[in-house]
């Protein structure tokens, strides 16, 4: 159901379902989200439904809202996780918290997106520069590099 691809920050969501199902080899976390939702739920999300701040503000419904205690037990396969990056590739701490951005929209745009799968030791599906591609991660690995702040369901 998943496709492996190299990470490229500039390769975001596609404008058509045909492009999404076509031959491509690079993508970012937004494209990984678009593909997973299409394969899992047969819903094609347009770029404006995947890109932030629109996706965060308009697409789906909150399962866990910003400011609520984040609990993976509340999530179902295909739920979208919005997270702050808290470590770089070398494991060094980084500050990508809301306070460093000049607006809420800038902060929301900076958030990483990942998908919850619920599979043991492969609970998170995403694309990240840390792995230089698409991957499954355990919750432990995900939480080492990212701080989840909200989750939405399509």
C-alpha positions as CSV (number, residue, x, y, z in Angstrom):
1,X,0.0,0.0,0.0
2,X,2.9,2.4,0.5
3,X,5.5,3.7,-1.8
4,X,9.1,4.3,-0.9
5,X,10.7,7.5,-2.1
6,X,13.6,9.9,-1.5
7,X,13.0,13.0,0.6
8,X,12.9,16.3,-1.3
9,X,11.4,19.3,0.6
10,X,10.3,21.0,-2.7
11,X,8.3,18.0,-3.9
12,X,4.9,18.5,-2.3
13,X,1.4,17.3,-3.0
14,X,0.2,16.7,-6.6
15,X,-2.6,18.6,-8.3
16,X,-4.2,15.5,-9.8
17,X,-4.8,11.9,-8.8
18,X,-3.1,10.8,-12.0
19,X,0.1,12.5,-11.0
20,X,-0.1,11.0,-7.5
21,X,-0.4,7.5,-9.0
22,X,2.2,8.1,-11.7
23,X,5.9,7.4,-11.7
24,X,7.8,9.6,-9.2
25,X,10.7,9.1,-6.9
26,X,10.8,12.1,-4.5
27,X,8.5,13.8,-2.1
28,X,8.1,15.4,1.3
29,X,5.8,14.8,4.3
30,X,2.8,16.5,2.6
31,X,3.1,14.2,-0.4
32,X,3.4,11.2,1.9
33,X,0.2,12.3,3.6
34,X,-1.6,12.8,0.3
35,X,-0.6,9.3,-0.9
36,X,-1.4,7.5,2.4
37,X,-4.9,9.0,2.6
38,X,-5.6,8.2,-1.0
39,X,-4.4,4.6,-0.7
40,X,-6.1,4.0,2.7
41,X,-9.3,5.9,2.3
42,X,-9.6,6.4,-1.5
43,X,-9.8,10.2,-0.9
44,X,-7.8,12.5,-3.2
45,X,-6.8,15.6,-1.2
46,X,-6.0,18.6,-3.4
47,X,-2.8,20.5,-2.6
48,X,-4.7,23.2,-0.6
49,X,-6.2,20.4,1.5
50,X,-2.7,19.1,2.3
51,X,-0.6,22.2,2.6
52,X,-0.6,24.3,5.8
53,X,-2.1,26.4,7.1
54,X,-5.2,25.4,5.1
55,X,-4.9,21.7,5.9
56,X,-4.5,22.3,9.6
57,X,-7.4,24.8,9.7
58,X,-9.8,23.3,7.3
59,X,-9.2,19.7,6.4
60,X,-10.7,16.9,8.5
61,X,-11.7,17.2,12.2
62,X,-9.5,17.4,15.3
63,X,-9.1,14.3,17.3
64,X,-6.6,16.1,19.5
65,X,-6.4,19.8,19.4
66,X,-3.4,22.0,20.1
67,X,-3.2,22.5,23.9
68,X,-4.8,19.2,24.7
69,X,-2.8,16.3,26.1
70,X,-1.6,14.2,23.2
71,X,-2.5,10.6,23.5
72,X,-1.7,8.1,20.7
73,X,-4.4,5.8,22.2
74,X,-7.0,8.3,20.7
75,X,-5.7,7.8,17.2
76,X,-6.9,5.5,14.4
77,X,-5.1,4.3,11.3
78,X,-4.8,7.2,8.9
79,X,-5.0,10.1,11.4
80,X,-2.8,13.0,10.6
81,X,-0.2,14.0,13.3
82,X,1.0,17.6,13.3
83,X,4.3,17.9,15.1
84,X,7.1,20.3,16.0
85,X,10.6,19.2,15.1
86,X,12.6,19.1,18.3
87,X,15.8,17.5,17.1
88,X,17.9,17.7,13.9
89,X,19.4,14.7,12.0
90,X,22.3,14.6,14.5
91,X,20.0,14.4,17.5
92,X,20.8,18.0,18.5
93,X,17.9,19.9,20.1
94,X,16.2,22.5,17.9
95,X,13.6,25.1,18.8
96,X,10.6,25.1,16.3
97,X,8.1,26.1,19.0
98,X,5.4,28.6,18.3
99,X,7.2,31.4,20.2
100,X,10.0,31.7,17.6
101,X,7.6,32.5,14.7
102,X,6.1,35.9,13.9
103,X,2.6,34.6,13.3
104,X,0.5,31.5,14.0
105,X,0.3,30.8,10.3
106,X,4.1,30.6,10.0
107,X,4.2,28.2,12.9
108,X,1.5,26.0,11.4
109,X,3.3,26.0,8.1
110,X,6.5,24.8,9.9
111,X,4.8,21.8,11.4
112,X,5.7,18.3,10.3
113,X,3.0,16.0,9.2
114,X,3.0,12.2,9.7
115,X,0.3,9.5,9.7
116,X,-0.6,7.2,12.5
117,X,-0.8,3.5,11.4
118,X,-1.3,1.7,14.7
119,X,1.1,-1.1,13.6
120,X,3.4,-2.2,16.5
121,X,6.9,-0.7,16.0
122,X,5.7,1.0,12.8
123,X,3.2,3.3,14.3
124,X,4.2,6.4,12.2
125,X,4.4,6.7,8.4
126,X,6.0,9.8,7.1
127,X,8.7,11.3,4.9
128,X,11.6,13.1,6.6
129,X,15.0,14.6,5.9
130,X,16.2,12.8,8.9
131,X,15.9,9.4,7.0
132,X,16.2,11.1,3.6
133,X,13.0,9.5,2.5
134,X,9.7,7.9,3.3
135,X,9.7,5.5,6.3
136,X,7.8,3.8,9.1
137,X,9.0,4.8,12.6
138,X,8.1,3.5,16.1
139,X,6.5,5.9,18.5
140,X,9.8,6.0,20.4
141,X,11.8,7.1,17.4
142,X,9.1,9.6,16.3
143,X,8.9,11.2,19.8
144,X,12.7,11.5,19.9
145,X,12.7,13.9,16.9
146,X,9.2,15.4,17.0
147,X,6.7,16.7,19.6
148,X,3.1,16.0,18.5
149,X,0.8,19.0,19.0
150,X,-2.4,18.0,17.3
151,X,-4.1,15.2,15.3
152,X,-6.9,15.3,12.7
153,X,-9.1,12.6,11.1
154,X,-10.3,12.7,7.5
